[in-house]
């Protein structure tokens, strides 16, 4: 979705407000695929601050459906990203060239950029999520398993085996 910035630069308008809805089904972020439950909402305020410079103040809102990092069940994540950027139309830097070309602002690219920057590092369905059993794969939030669990970090399993074989209590 292209927004033409010509009116702000060439006319006496120094300020504009834009509220748009962007429709995107899913995004890929590393190994994670996130689906959008609803449309992405973008509220943007544009203010001319110099001849070819504009200040972008905005808010991007989206509800992502992502798998929980512990139990791998789909969960909703409410993302709200505030941002403020100074953009120069003539002198495009590496960062701006992703979403601005000439006097056209690509609102979809700007919104996706803010979503990627604010993408959560870890998503949990709830704070008390128990995850899945590492032996049988049972979702421990739903059911208990009968696996023998020593709660030993796999990196120390060899050390535990050494103590089990050679260490005897006196």
KAZILIN-V228706 format. One record per residue. N is the residue number from 1. RES is the residue in three letters. PHI is phi in whole degrees, -180 to 180 (* if undefined). PSI is psi in radians with two decimals (none if undefined). BURIAL is b if it has 16 or more other C-alpha atoms within 10 Angstrom, else e. Layout:
BEGIN
n=N res=RES phi=PHI psi=PSI burial=BURIAL
n=N res=RES phi=PHI psi=PSI burial=BURIAL
END
This chain:
BEGIN
n=1 res=UNK phi=* psi=2.01 burial=e
n=2 res=UNK phi=-94 psi=2.34 burial=e
n=3 res=UNK phi=-114 psi=2.13 burial=e
n=4 res=UNK phi=-85 psi=2.21 burial=e
n=5 res=UNK phi=-97 psi=0.12 burial=b
n=6 res=UNK phi=-59 psi=-0.74 burial=e
n=7 res=UNK phi=-58 psi=-0.64 burial=e
n=8 res=UNK phi=-72 psi=-0.66 burial=b
n=9 res=UNK phi=-84 psi=-0.63 burial=b
n=10 res=UNK phi=-96 psi=-0.42 burial=e
n=11 res=UNK phi=-100 psi=-3.08 burial=e
n=12 res=UNK phi=-82 psi=-0.01 burial=e
n=13 res=UNK phi=-71 psi=2.13 burial=e
n=14 res=UNK phi=-108 psi=-0.04 burial=e
n=15 res=UNK phi=-147 psi=2.47 burial=e
n=16 res=UNK phi=-149 psi=2.56 burial=e
n=17 res=UNK phi=-117 psi=2.38 burial=e
n=18 res=UNK phi=-131 psi=2.31 burial=e
n=19 res=UNK phi=-130 psi=2.03 burial=e
n=20 res=UNK phi=-133 psi=2.77 burial=e
n=21 res=UNK phi=-117 psi=2.31 burial=b
n=22 res=UNK phi=-116 psi=2.36 burial=b
n=23 res=UNK phi=-106 psi=2.00 burial=e
n=24 res=UNK phi=-137 psi=2.37 burial=e
n=25 res=UNK phi=-82 psi=-0.84 burial=e
n=26 res=UNK phi=-154 psi=2.81 burial=e
n=27 res=UNK phi=-134 psi=2.70 burial=e
n=28 res=UNK phi=-111 psi=2.19 burial=e
n=29 res=UNK phi=-130 psi=1.76 burial=e
n=30 res=UNK phi=64 psi=-2.20 burial=e
n=31 res=UNK phi=-90 psi=-0.10 burial=e
n=32 res=UNK phi=-94 psi=2.40 burial=e
n=33 res=UNK phi=-110 psi=2.23 burial=e
n=34 res=UNK phi=-117 psi=2.34 burial=b
n=35 res=UNK phi=-105 psi=2.57 burial=b
n=36 res=UNK phi=-94 psi=2.19 burial=b
n=37 res=UNK phi=-70 psi=-0.78 burial=b
n=38 res=UNK phi=-125 psi=-3.02 burial=b
n=39 res=UNK phi=-73 psi=2.79 burial=b
n=40 res=UNK phi=-86 psi=2.29 burial=b
n=41 res=UNK phi=-105 psi=2.28 burial=b
n=42 res=UNK phi=-123 psi=2.12 burial=b
n=43 res=UNK phi=-110 psi=2.15 burial=b
n=44 res=UNK phi=-134 psi=2.34 burial=b
n=45 res=UNK phi=-116 psi=2.21 burial=b
n=46 res=UNK phi=-112 psi=2.28 burial=b
n=47 res=UNK phi=-135 psi=2.23 burial=b
n=48 res=UNK phi=-75 psi=2.16 burial=b
n=49 res=UNK phi=-113 psi=-0.27 burial=e
n=50 res=UNK phi=-158 psi=-3.08 burial=e
n=51 res=UNK phi=-53 psi=-0.90 burial=e
n=52 res=UNK phi=-123 psi=0.46 burial=e
n=53 res=UNK phi=-119 psi=2.51 burial=b
n=54 res=UNK phi=-137 psi=2.52 burial=b
n=55 res=UNK phi=-102 psi=2.16 burial=b
n=56 res=UNK phi=-105 psi=2.02 burial=b
n=57 res=UNK phi=-114 psi=2.24 burial=b
n=58 res=UNK phi=-156 psi=3.03 burial=b
n=59 res=UNK phi=-141 psi=2.23 burial=b
n=60 res=UNK phi=-112 psi=2.23 burial=b
n=61 res=UNK phi=-122 psi=2.37 burial=b
n=62 res=UNK phi=-156 psi=2.67 burial=b
n=63 res=UNK phi=-113 psi=1.99 burial=b
n=64 res=UNK phi=-97 psi=2.50 burial=b
n=65 res=UNK phi=-109 psi=1.94 burial=b
n=66 res=UNK phi=-128 psi=2.64 burial=b
n=67 res=UNK phi=-74 psi=2.42 burial=b
n=68 res=UNK phi=-62 psi=2.44 burial=b
n=69 res=UNK phi=-74 psi=-0.24 burial=b
n=70 res=UNK phi=-100 psi=-0.84 burial=b
n=71 res=UNK phi=-108 psi=-0.12 burial=b
n=72 res=UNK phi=66 psi=0.36 burial=e
n=73 res=UNK phi=-91 psi=2.52 burial=e
n=74 res=UNK phi=-62 psi=2.39 burial=b
n=75 res=UNK phi=-142 psi=2.69 burial=e
n=76 res=UNK phi=-91 psi=2.44 burial=b
n=77 res=UNK phi=-129 psi=2.07 burial=b
n=78 res=UNK phi=-86 psi=1.99 burial=e
n=79 res=UNK phi=-106 psi=2.22 burial=e
n=80 res=UNK phi=-130 psi=2.14 burial=b
n=81 res=UNK phi=-124 psi=1.97 burial=b
n=82 res=UNK phi=-87 psi=2.50 burial=e
n=83 res=UNK phi=-150 psi=2.75 burial=e
n=84 res=UNK phi=-146 psi=2.16 burial=e
n=85 res=UNK phi=-139 psi=2.46 burial=e
n=86 res=UNK phi=-98 psi=2.19 burial=e
n=87 res=UNK phi=-123 psi=2.31 burial=b
n=88 res=UNK phi=-105 psi=2.26 burial=b
n=89 res=UNK phi=-76 psi=-0.72 burial=b
n=90 res=UNK phi=-74 psi=-0.78 burial=e
n=91 res=UNK phi=-106 psi=1.68 burial=e
n=92 res=UNK phi=-93 psi=2.16 burial=e
n=93 res=UNK phi=-88 psi=-3.13 burial=e
n=94 res=UNK phi=-60 psi=-0.69 burial=e
n=95 res=UNK phi=-71 psi=-0.77 burial=e
n=96 res=UNK phi=-72 psi=-0.52 burial=b
n=97 res=UNK phi=-65 psi=-0.22 burial=e
n=98 res=UNK phi=-71 psi=-0.52 burial=e
n=99 res=UNK phi=-131 psi=0.03 burial=b
n=100 res=UNK phi=-133 psi=2.37 burial=b
n=101 res=UNK phi=-141 psi=1.95 burial=e
n=102 res=UNK phi=64 psi=-2.19 burial=e
n=103 res=UNK phi=-100 psi=0.28 burial=b
n=104 res=UNK phi=-110 psi=2.27 burial=e
n=105 res=UNK phi=-106 psi=2.11 burial=b
n=106 res=UNK phi=-87 psi=1.79 burial=b
n=107 res=UNK phi=-67 psi=-0.61 burial=b
n=108 res=UNK phi=-65 psi=-0.78 burial=b
n=109 res=UNK phi=-66 psi=-0.68 burial=e
n=110 res=UNK phi=-62 psi=-0.80 burial=b
n=111 res=UNK phi=-64 psi=-0.79 burial=b
n=112 res=UNK phi=-64 psi=-0.65 burial=b
n=113 res=UNK phi=-60 psi=-0.78 burial=e
n=114 res=UNK phi=-69 psi=-0.59 burial=b
n=115 res=UNK phi=-67 psi=-0.76 burial=b
n=116 res=UNK phi=-64 psi=-0.71 burial=e
n=117 res=UNK phi=-66 psi=-0.60 burial=e
n=118 res=UNK phi=-102 psi=0.24 burial=e
n=119 res=UNK phi=-65 psi=2.33 burial=b
n=120 res=UNK phi=-68 psi=2.50 burial=e
n=121 res=UNK phi=-75 psi=-0.60 burial=e
n=122 res=UNK phi=-142 psi=2.32 burial=e
n=123 res=UNK phi=-119 psi=2.24 burial=b
n=124 res=UNK phi=-120 psi=2.50 burial=b
n=125 res=UNK phi=-68 psi=-0.60 burial=b
n=126 res=UNK phi=-160 psi=2.87 burial=e
n=127 res=UNK phi=-64 psi=-0.47 burial=e
n=128 res=UNK phi=-95 psi=0.32 burial=e
n=129 res=UNK phi=-59 psi=2.24 burial=e
n=130 res=UNK phi=-90 psi=-0.24 burial=e
n=131 res=UNK phi=82 psi=-2.72 burial=b
n=132 res=UNK phi=-119 psi=2.68 burial=b
n=133 res=UNK phi=-69 psi=2.30 burial=b
n=134 res=UNK phi=-75 psi=-0.24 burial=e
n=135 res=UNK phi=-92 psi=-0.94 burial=e
n=136 res=UNK phi=-107 psi=-0.24 burial=e
n=137 res=UNK phi=84 psi=0.21 burial=e
n=138 res=UNK phi=-71 psi=2.39 burial=b
n=139 res=UNK phi=-73 psi=1.95 burial=b
n=140 res=UNK phi=-74 psi=-0.18 burial=e
n=141 res=UNK phi=-76 psi=-0.46 burial=e
n=142 res=UNK phi=-99 psi=-0.72 burial=e
n=143 res=UNK phi=-146 psi=2.70 burial=e
n=144 res=UNK phi=-94 psi=2.59 burial=e
n=145 res=UNK phi=-111 psi=2.90 burial=e
n=146 res=UNK phi=-105 psi=0.39 burial=e
n=147 res=UNK phi=-72 psi=2.55 burial=e
n=148 res=UNK phi=-78 psi=2.10 burial=e
n=149 res=UNK phi=-126 psi=1.97 burial=e
n=150 res=UNK phi=-92 psi=-0.06 burial=e
n=151 res=UNK phi=54 psi=0.74 burial=e
n=152 res=UNK phi=-100 psi=2.26 burial=e
n=153 res=UNK phi=-61 psi=2.30 burial=e
n=154 res=UNK phi=-58 psi=-0.46 burial=e
n=155 res=UNK phi=-70 psi=-0.39 burial=e
n=156 res=UNK phi=-108 psi=0.17 burial=e
n=157 res=UNK phi=-61 psi=-0.70 burial=e
n=158 res=UNK phi=-64 psi=-0.68 burial=e
n=159 res=UNK phi=-66 psi=-0.69 burial=e
n=160 res=UNK phi=-65 psi=-0.74 burial=e
n=161 res=UNK phi=-62 psi=-0.65 burial=e
n=162 res=UNK phi=-63 psi=-0.77 burial=e
n=163 res=UNK phi=-68 psi=-0.65 burial=e
n=164 res=UNK phi=-63 psi=-0.66 burial=e
n=165 res=UNK phi=-80 psi=-0.78 burial=e
n=166 res=UNK phi=-103 psi=-0.28 burial=e
n=167 res=UNK phi=-100 psi=2.11 burial=e
n=168 res=UNK phi=-123 psi=2.40 burial=e
n=169 res=UNK phi=-72 psi=2.58 burial=e
n=170 res=UNK phi=-98 psi=none burial=e
END
